[in-house]
Amino acid sequence: MILTASTLYTVAMSLQFVTETFSGGPEFWLRVEKSLYRFADQPDLPPEKKAKIVAALKKIREKNQPYIDALTGKE
């Protein structure tokens, strides 16, 4: 198989993007920690919006509970 210069360039740029975008180890956990602090410091939602979200989550849970029970052995 012969790779052209443009194909090699595309592969090299893709690899560079992946290595720059998806870092692991300490850098990853530092970003997770900073995101956690930013999320925790955000203002709370208005009570009406929070109640609507909670109601939607409960509806999803009720609809999917039989599947969860089957997977966890709580039938």
C-alpha positions in Angstrom: 0.0 0.0 0.0 1.4 3.4 -1.0 0.3 6.4 1.1 0.2 9.8 -0.5 1.7 12.8 1.3 -1.8 14.2 1.8 -3.0 11.0 3.4 0.0 10.9 5.7 -0.6 14.6 6.6 -4.2 13.9 7.4 -3.3 11.0 9.6 -0.6 13.1 11.4 -3.0 16.0 11.9 -5.7 13.6 13.3 -3.2 12.0 15.7 -2.1 15.4 16.8 -5.7 16.5 17.4 -6.4 13.4 19.4 -3.3 13.7 21.6 -4.0 17.4 22.3 -7.7 17.0 22.9 -7.8 13.7 24.9 -5.2 13.9 27.6 -5.2 11.4 30.5 -3.5 11.2 33.8 -3.0 14.2 36.0 -4.0 16.7 33.3 -7.3 14.9 32.9 -8.1 14.8 36.6 -7.1 18.5 37.1 -9.7 19.4 34.4 -12.3 17.2 36.1 -11.6 18.9 39.4 -11.8 22.4 38.0 -15.1 21.5 36.2 -16.5 20.2 39.4 -15.7 23.4 41.3 -17.2 25.5 38.5 -20.3 23.4 38.5 -20.7 23.6 42.3 -20.3 27.4 42.3 -23.1 27.9 39.7 -26.3 29.5 41.0 -29.2 27.2 41.9 -32.1 26.7 39.5 -35.4 28.4 40.2 -37.7 26.2 42.3 -40.2 25.7 39.4 -37.5 24.6 36.9 -35.9 22.3 39.5 -39.3 20.7 40.3 -40.0 20.2 36.5 -36.6 18.5 36.1 -37.1 16.3 39.2 -40.6 15.3 37.9 -39.1 14.3 34.5 -36.4 12.3 36.1 -38.9 10.4 38.3 -41.0 9.7 35.2 -37.9 8.3 33.4 -37.1 6.2 36.5 -40.6 4.8 36.8 -40.8 4.0 33.1 -37.4 2.1 33.1 -37.5 0.6 36.6 -38.5 -2.9 35.4 -35.4 -3.0 33.2 -33.2 -1.8 36.0 -34.7 -4.4 38.4 -34.1 -7.2 35.8 -30.5 -6.2 35.5 -29.9 -5.9 39.2 -31.8 -9.0 40.2 -34.5 -7.1 42.1 -37.5 -8.7 40.2 
